[in-house]
Amino acid sequence: MRGGIRVGSISGIPIYIDYSWLLVLGFLAVWLSAAYTKLSPSFYLGYGAITAFLFFLSIAFNKIAHAVTAKLCGVEVNAVNIQFMGGSNPVEKESDSPFTVFSIAISGPLASLILSAIGFTAAWMLAGDAIFTSNPKTIETLPESIGELRTIWTMITLNIARINLIFGVFSLIPALPFEGGHILKAAVWKLTGDRFAGIRWAARSGQFCGIMTMILGGLVALGSPIGGLFLIFIGWFLLGSAGGYLYLNNLQQALLDINAETAMTRDFRLVDGEISLRDFADKFLLMEEKDANPIYIASSNGRDRGIISAGAIRNIDSSEWQSQTLQSLVKPLDAIDTVDLKAPLSLVVKLLEEKQLRYVIVRSPVGSVAGVIDHGDIIKALDSKLLWRIPSEYIKQIKLDGKFPPNFRLVEICEQLNRK
């Protein structure tokens, strides 16, 4: 999802900064500035802001590395969204191989580790071997040997190096939403040949890490309330994010596993195609309820011929209704979009949306009408598979509306599946 402030583009990919960074940068600037108070009492906030901005650039470099690698691997990226926590680069299609997933995932940690190496190198060039000492007194004497300004920049480069080192190593944790989770997904996918199994393993690992982090936060809160609450928040975020991956994975798999035969209904009326238009109007159209919108299938000589366009009867003069048969209103099955019994729901969703259909006809192996599927039938089938427990009244309303509720995101998900 795009959003935030657009700041430019790279390799044709637009870059957006989330509005939350305005608050985060201010907080980080104040928090990090404390380290520079003694060395620069008059400009310590400025150095804190510089450190915070360099930290932001590190996050941006990490995200951009993902996007550029994805494009090099043939995965089209809509935009780069630079967010403080969470978020991803929206893609036009999902990765089609474990190696592509691995390549995109590892690019982020590698970018952070490269920045860390650059930071440590810059600090060493400014202050020499003193930066590697564990004796705090050695660091405190740096202003006497290299001056206050070089000491401050040594501290800034050291902070960025350490942050990127922690960020790079931390992101390799084998649990979604970390890059390590995507690496785990790629590994399981490669070993099992099942992409969905890879996501399940990585998402479950993410949920486990989230729960353990929340438990650790509860223990830490006994001695340090602020630190404990922070860990609880991180754990809650991990748990929710991993749960989102798992939900999306289960939905994608259901859209591929459930076929048209499972989801279809027999909510159509079979009508003899040889009867007159007058008989059809009297026996069927005039007997329908006001809000009913039934599906009529014409049949003759033991074969289903097509869909009856009931509304087209208005274009025929009523004086001719007795002499014309129902065949004049029939649209042949071969002239409309249909699916077979084994077609996955993802294909049905694609047909419904691309053709703006109210329903899709399901045909048997011999070409007859086996059933019909509309938007409500698809939601009902997914509800049964995924145990959503959607009220029947809501499903009935979806049928009447003839469209999917926007919060289900079925069209977007099926577009990605059908591009694979």
Secondary structure, 3 states (H helix, E strand, C coil): CCCCEEEEEECCEEEEECCHHHHHHHHHHHHHHHHHCCCCCCCHHHHHHHHHHHHHHHHHHHHHHHHHHHHHCCCCECCEEECCCCCCCCECCCCCCHHHHHHHHHHHHHHHHHHHHHHHHHHHHHHHHHHHCCCHHHHHCHHHHHCHHHHHHHHHHHHHHHHHHHHHHHCCCCCCCCHHHHHHHHHHHHHHCCHHHHHHHHHHHHHHHHHHHHHHHHHHHCCCHHHHHHHHHHHHHHHHHHHHHHHHHHHHHHHHHCEHHHHCECCCEEEECCCEHHHHHHHCHHHCCCCCCCCEEEEECCEEEEEECHHHHHHCCHHHCCCCEHHHHEEEHHHCCEEECCCEHHHHHHHHHHCCCCEEEEECCCCCEEEEEEHHHHHHHHHHHHCCCCCHHHHHHHHHHCCCCHHHCHHHHHHHHHHC
